[in-house]
């Protein structure tokens, strides 16, 4: 794909990733001024779930790029969007964490420590965020050169553990009987299964195309 189309698509991706934040800020302003119900009956809960679901969706989209480009080689240019989507997922994760630290805990360290110890969904969510931190910090080309390709790839496999912890956080955070996390759980499960299956298929195709040694 020509570079000018890549640039155009990146602009669209930036706009698509930032539009929900702009919408949220706009409605937060409306809720505090002219329309108290702009964010529903419980604005804090709305913002919490909004940013949390945004994090998981972007994380899953970034994880989907590798299997898609393996299945459809013509879409190999999608790899140029993986880092962008991953960083936006981290951005939404930080907004999600800020919502908890600011609006729920009022920056009280004692309250946060008690929550981490006593509420398992908080522990799972914090684990997911902490695992994303080193990935965001090493998302640059310089980091890849410094760490080396293999070590960098090994480190960035933590994204799968982070995504799993995020889904667990989602399940534990909703009321018993609520099934809203089911869709993202199924999609993530498919992506996790696709990785070893596609690797096996790639090894099999390589072994079939490898020249056979001469027989005596």
Secondary structure as GFF3:
##gff-version 3
##sequence-region A 1 216
A	DSSP	alpha_helix	3	32	.	.	.	ID=ss1
A	DSSP	alpha_helix	43	71	.	.	.	ID=ss2
A	DSSP	three_ten_helix	73	81	.	.	.	ID=ss3
A	DSSP	alpha_helix	82	98	.	.	.	ID=ss4
A	DSSP	pi_helix	99	104	.	.	.	ID=ss5
A	DSSP	alpha_helix	109	118	.	.	.	ID=ss6
A	DSSP	alpha_helix	120	137	.	.	.	ID=ss7
A	DSSP	alpha_helix	141	147	.	.	.	ID=ss8
A	DSSP	alpha_helix	149	156	.	.	.	ID=ss9
A	DSSP	alpha_helix	158	173	.	.	.	ID=ss10
A	DSSP	alpha_helix	182	209	.	.	.	ID=ss11
###
